[in-house]
């Protein structure tokens, strides 16, 4: 990727912002940065723990990571950050399946822990929460929703001081409409109404965050993230408080953001 593909850089509070010509350049840059961080950490640590988002916005990032033969995935334990309730595991929209097809089954992780939303929800929250709390999380690769959500922490359920590690939530209508806009479901009636999600404190507990947000439908959320108050009304605004988070944008998602 040429340096000219980087159109703009800024820092908003603690959040680093990088804007690229297009989503391919954005994804390439993000994948390179994540790969470099993985290798840097593995030079001094025995193993890493990472959390990945499942969304079309992550396609270029995941392609770049799986295409890098220099990453030692055998020393990395992987988690994902959310899963629908009431959707069969084999459904093409299932987030575990998405990540398995694009990442987990393509490289040799030390371990992959998938959220199982098919059984007792409270028990699954306990099981997955225990796995997440076994050791600190090193890296999170995430996106931002059209309503500013992080994972499935939509504005009505987002809590910057959440005491849960993972919880069941009812999905906001704007969140469900995004799934249709992304082409994942034909109509909003097909989108599940509830999901399991890692909470905001769980995501922000990671040492390093890489947030990848392409496309014109994210422009409003990006504007609020960068220029609005830090509030649960736009959950992604809290990224401005993290000590090491980089937001990767393309020109479509950056739009007229003033920062």
ABEGO torsion letter per residue (X at the ends): XBAAABABBBBBEABBBBBBABAAAAAAAAAAAAAAAAAAAAAABABBBBBBBBBAAAAAAAAAAAABAABBAAABBBBBABBBBGBBAABAABAAAAAAAAAAAABBBABBBBBBAABBAAAAAAAAAAAAAABBBABBBBBBBAAGBBEABBAAABBAABABABBBBBBBAAAAAAAAAAGABABAAABBABBBBBBAAAAAABABBBBBBBEAAAAAAAAAAAABBBBAABAAAAAAABABBBBBBBAAAAEABAX
